[in-house]
Amino acid sequence: MSARSALWRALLALAVVALSLWITLTTPPRLGLDLRGGTRIVLQTEDGPTTRADAAATDRALEVLRKRVDGLGVAEPSLARAGERRIVVELPGLRDPRQAAEVIGRTAQLTFHAVTGEARGPAGAAGPDGTRVLAAPDAPGRFLALAAPALTGDGVRNAEAVLDATHGRGWTVDLSFRDKGAGDWARLTGAAACAAPGDPARRVAIVLDDRIVSAPGMQAGVACGAGIGGGSAQITGGFSGPEARDLAALVQGGALPVPVTTVEQSTVGPTLGAEAIRASALAAVIGLACTGLFVIVVYRLLGALATLALLLYGLISYAAVVALGATLTLPGLAGFVLAVGIAVDANVLVFERAREEYAAPGRTVGRDPRRPVAAAFGRVWSAVADSHVTTLLAAGLLFVFATGPVKGFGVTLAIGVVTSLLTAMVITRLLADAVLRLPAVRRRPRITGVATLGRLRTRLVRRPPRVMAHRRRWLTGCAALLLVALAGIGVRGVEFGVEFTGGRVVQYAAERPVDADTARTAISAAGFPDAVVQTTGGGDVSVRVRETGDGEQREIREALTEVAGPVTVERDDLVGPSLGGELRTHALLALGLAVAAQLLYLTLRFRWTYATAAVAAMTQDVLLVAGLFAWLGKPFDSVFLAALLTVVGYSVNDSVVVLDRLRELRRRGGGVATADLADRAVAQTLPRTVNTGMGALFVLVALAVLGGDSLTDFSVALLAGVVLGMASTVLTAMPLAVALEARHPEPARVPRRPAGAVV
């Protein structure tokens, strides 16, 4: 690394760390419903003039509300239908719940009209031919006569609040239309542009719920008959930032199919409980401390530098999450756990490669360790880039196509991956370069951690593994294990959690106050460990379980009576799934696209044989974890979904590193058989696989032991995924890659003839 390059990297790293520290100290995080609680709003659908508020209409209204809530900037809300006509909306950490209730409860019928002229007031309802008279938005006491709607909100593709500082318009709402909507908008504005300047007919009225929110006039540049093309428009009206965001949320979500009214509004506590949150935080700190200590013991001075870089990684990634306004929830923390593993892995990759470079033929003990470390950073870049890009592809697709907790997982995972690349390849390298320049360090290369091969690598050098010689045996064993997992799914069945199936919500009023942790412990001991327990602002206790009979509800009531005195039932509702069919569809779509994108990327970077082997190993890991949960009778809920997505990322990341080494060996293999090269690749990367896995296991074991019941399933799934990911790389991905290469060998490369050669 040149002095100029090192200086620029140091300045960049210092600026990022300083900015992250400032954001951390000045900006509070946004916590989700499971960590902090929020506002609960109960809405009831009503019959409209031409519509009936039945269960189907309520379900349609729920999906419109979900889009509106996303537009309000409230990440990872919870929405579920209660009974036939009620919708329960829980919004995490919202500061102005009254405003939210007003916005999400509006009918929001958006229409675009040609203005036929001025009219006398007052404003009235629509005429039989669709005409109407409404108050002008920019002139009190004046009214505009409007023609029938030429375009409705259904033609709008996207609505976004934008601060227009260039033209001095302040906050506006920018619209983009669908194909048909774009044509209707062009015809509407083209007709208005034919009117004379100053004529009210030169304006176009944008109406929301019987109120003109904007009536822009056509500028001189708009051609008569042609109108405004491009499929975009802008709503102006002197909006403040919150007003523009609310309007954009209403337009983006669309019109409610039936009117709704707010029947209840209250605050609710976190679903995990304060004790579970404290235990989880303690477990994370202990796990990360053990990971840092392990890295220091194995890699000595460079391990200490990597641990410092890991601390900076935590600071930078947390600041990025806070700065972007992302909501921290348990699935989001799952993405952070995976990214921690990737951050550790990048450092371990460098250090293990530095050990190889130091021990390469021709080197002697006592040589300057700077060269092998610099060479290691250059040689591992391909593996680090591939593993990070594949994970980033998955995170991006989960964010774009998924909703709810799956989207939150994608956000934190993407932030963690980018931050990991910065800390491992920039900050760790800067620290290593600075320390290795010290004369005291150069005189004692053993303290750096690269002058020794390590126990595992030494044993592998003495007795190299012969895994590929028995590849059929390993593939047969993996297939048998996969059949056992599939049998568990088929025989025991998949037990979806209450978030996916819906259930019963009962709100109890207690004689004396009781905190959520105490109530949760009592209900779990009564035989309902999966119950979602929350406290409300009035001191009541809300319990959500799968649909149960009166006998089970009596047991829950008796359990609460023991810790809170006599309780009475305030409300008893059957509720639909908070993670319903649309979320499942979007999650599966996002997961399928993520797998396809990874397969395509790996095919372009390696060969389709390698890509197929990596994706097959990942699919096997996912099915094995799902089968394990089926055999154990564990619920498939949002926690399990987050763990499963983490397993996907970890498995592919692990396989890519080993396949990258196999590709490197093949390029300089000199005619060595692919099976022998695969054994070498396994032997050379196995220390990295084990050390990276150990770093992740420390965090997960701490969460499993100290995290409490609410995190046990999450930790078990991730522990199984990490262990299976390490095993599947060696026993599934590599044997399958060798088998596919044997059946479909890579075509021999024809060397290029030099220019002017005679044939």
Secondary structure as the mmCIF struct_conf table of DSSP 4:
data_model
#
loop_
_struct_conf.conf_type_id
_struct_conf.id
_struct_conf.beg_label_comp_id
_struct_conf.beg_label_asym_id
_struct_conf.beg_label_seq_id
_struct_conf.end_label_comp_id
_struct_conf.end_label_asym_id
_struct_conf.end_label_seq_id
HELX_RH_AL_P HELX_RH_AL_P1 ALA A 3 THR A 26
STRN STRN1 ARG A 30 LEU A 31
TURN_TY1_P TURN_TY1_P1 LEU A 33 ARG A 36
STRN STRN2 GLY A 38 THR A 45
BEND BEND1 PRO A 49 THR A 50
HELX_RH_AL_P HELX_RH_AL_P2 ALA A 55 GLY A 71
TURN_TY1_P TURN_TY1_P2 LEU A 72 GLY A 73
BEND BEND2 GLU A 76 GLU A 76
STRN STRN3 SER A 78 ALA A 82
TURN_TY1_P TURN_TY1_P3 GLY A 83 ARG A 85
STRN STRN4 ARG A 86 PRO A 92
TURN_TY1_P TURN_TY1_P4 GLY A 93 GLY A 93
BEND BEND3 ARG A 95 ARG A 95
HELX_RH_AL_P HELX_RH_AL_P3 PRO A 97 ILE A 104
TURN_TY1_P TURN_TY1_P5 GLY A 105 GLY A 105
BEND BEND4 ARG A 106 ARG A 106
STRN STRN5 LEU A 110 ALA A 119
BEND BEND5 GLY A 121 PRO A 122
TURN_TY1_P TURN_TY1_P6 PRO A 128 ASP A 129
BEND BEND6 GLY A 130 GLY A 130
STRN STRN6 ARG A 132 ALA A 135
BEND BEND7 PRO A 137 ALA A 139
TURN_TY1_P TURN_TY1_P7 PRO A 140 GLY A 141
STRN STRN7 PHE A 143 THR A 152
HELX_RH_3T_P HELX_RH_3T_P1 GLY A 153 GLY A 155
STRN STRN8 VAL A 156 ASP A 164
TURN_TY1_P TURN_TY1_P8 ALA A 165 GLY A 168
STRN STRN9 GLY A 170 PHE A 177
HELX_RH_AL_P HELX_RH_AL_P4 ASP A 179 ALA A 192
TURN_TY1_P TURN_TY1_P9 ALA A 193 CYS A 194
BEND BEND8 ALA A 195 ALA A 195
HELX_LH_PP_P HELX_LH_PP_P1 ALA A 196 ALA A 196
TURN_TY1_P TURN_TY1_P10 PRO A 197 GLY A 198
HELX_RH_3T_P HELX_RH_3T_P2 PRO A 200 ARG A 202
STRN STRN10 ARG A 203 ARG A 203
STRN STRN11 VAL A 204 LEU A 208
BEND BEND9 ASP A 209 ARG A 211
STRN STRN12 ILE A 212 SER A 214
HELX_LH_PP_P HELX_LH_PP_P2 PRO A 216 PRO A 216
STRN STRN13 GLY A 217 GLY A 217
HELX_LH_PP_P HELX_LH_PP_P3 MET A 218 GLN A 219
TURN_TY1_P TURN_TY1_P11 ALA A 220 GLY A 221
BEND BEND10 VAL A 222 VAL A 222
HELX_LH_PP_P HELX_LH_PP_P4 ALA A 223 ALA A 223
TURN_TY1_P TURN_TY1_P12 CYS A 224 ALA A 226
TURN_TY1_P TURN_TY1_P13 GLY A 230 GLY A 231
STRN STRN14 SER A 232 PHE A 239
HELX_RH_AL_P HELX_RH_AL_P5 GLY A 241 GLY A 253
BEND BEND11 PRO A 257 VAL A 258
STRN STRN15 VAL A 260 VAL A 268
BEND BEND12 THR A 271 LEU A 272
HELX_RH_AL_P HELX_RH_AL_P6 ALA A 274 ALA A 323
TURN_TY1_P TURN_TY1_P14 LEU A 324 GLY A 325
HELX_LH_PP_P HELX_LH_PP_P5 ALA A 326 ALA A 326
STRN STRN16 THR A 327 LEU A 328
HELX_RH_AL_P HELX_RH_AL_P7 LEU A 330 TYR A 358
TURN_TY1_P TURN_TY1_P15 ALA A 359 ALA A 359
BEND BEND13 ALA A 360 ALA A 360
TURN_TY1_P TURN_TY1_P16 PRO A 361 GLY A 362
TURN_TY1_P TURN_TY1_P17 VAL A 365 GLY A 366
BEND BEND14 ARG A 367 ARG A 367
TURN_TY1_P TURN_TY1_P18 PRO A 369 PRO A 369
HELX_RH_AL_P HELX_RH_AL_P8 ARG A 370 ARG A 379
TURN_TY1_P TURN_TY1_P19 VAL A 380 VAL A 380
HELX_RH_AL_P HELX_RH_AL_P9 TRP A 381 PHE A 401
HELX_RH_AL_P HELX_RH_AL_P10 GLY A 404 LEU A 422
HELX_RH_PI_P HELX_RH_PI_P1 THR A 423 ILE A 427
HELX_RH_AL_P HELX_RH_AL_P11 THR A 428 LEU A 436
TURN_TY1_P TURN_TY1_P20 ARG A 437 ARG A 437
BEND BEND15 LEU A 438 LEU A 438
HELX_RH_AL_P HELX_RH_AL_P12 PRO A 439 ARG A 443
HELX_RH_3T_P HELX_RH_3T_P3 PRO A 445 THR A 448
TURN_TY1_P TURN_TY1_P21 GLY A 449 GLY A 449
BEND BEND16 ALA A 451 THR A 452
HELX_RH_AL_P HELX_RH_AL_P13 ARG A 455 ARG A 462
BEND BEND17 ARG A 463 ARG A 463
HELX_RH_3T_P HELX_RH_3T_P4 MET A 468 HIS A 470
HELX_RH_AL_P HELX_RH_AL_P14 ARG A 471 VAL A 491
TURN_TY1_P TURN_TY1_P22 ARG A 492 ARG A 492
STRN STRN17 PHE A 496 PHE A 496
HELX_RH_AL_P HELX_RH_AL_P15 VAL A 498 THR A 501
STRN STRN18 GLY A 503 ALA A 510
BEND BEND18 GLU A 511 ARG A 512
HELX_RH_AL_P HELX_RH_AL_P16 ALA A 516 ALA A 525
TURN_TY1_P TURN_TY1_P23 ALA A 526 GLY A 527
TURN_TY1_P TURN_TY1_P24 PRO A 529 ASP A 530
STRN STRN19 VAL A 532 THR A 535
STRN STRN20 THR A 536 THR A 536
TURN_TY1_P TURN_TY1_P25 GLY A 537 GLY A 538
BEND BEND19 GLY A 539 GLY A 539
STRN STRN21 VAL A 541 VAL A 545
BEND BEND20 ARG A 546 GLU A 547
HELX_RH_AL_P HELX_RH_AL_P17 ASP A 550 ALA A 564
BEND BEND21 GLY A 565 PRO A 566
STRN STRN22 VAL A 567 VAL A 575
BEND BEND22 SER A 578 LEU A 579
HELX_RH_AL_P HELX_RH_AL_P18 GLY A 581 ARG A 605
BEND BEND23 PHE A 606 PHE A 606
HELX_RH_AL_P HELX_RH_AL_P19 TRP A 608 LEU A 632
TURN_TY1_P TURN_TY1_P26 GLY A 633 GLY A 633
STRN STRN23 PHE A 636 PHE A 636
BEND BEND24 ASP A 637 ASP A 637
HELX_RH_AL_P HELX_RH_AL_P20 SER A 638 ARG A 667
TURN_TY1_P TURN_TY1_P27 ARG A 668 ARG A 668
TURN_TY1_P TURN_TY1_P28 GLY A 670 GLY A 671
HELX_RH_AL_P HELX_RH_AL_P21 THR A 674 LEU A 706
BEND BEND25 GLY A 707 GLY A 707
HELX_RH_AL_P HELX_RH_AL_P22 ASP A 709 SER A 728
HELX_RH_PI_P HELX_RH_PI_P2 THR A 729 ALA A 733
HELX_RH_AL_P HELX_RH_AL_P23 MET A 734 ARG A 743
BEND BEND26 HIS A 744 HIS A 744
HELX_LH_PP_P HELX_LH_PP_P6 PRO A 745 PRO A 754
TURN_TY1_P TURN_TY1_P29 ALA A 755 GLY A 756
#
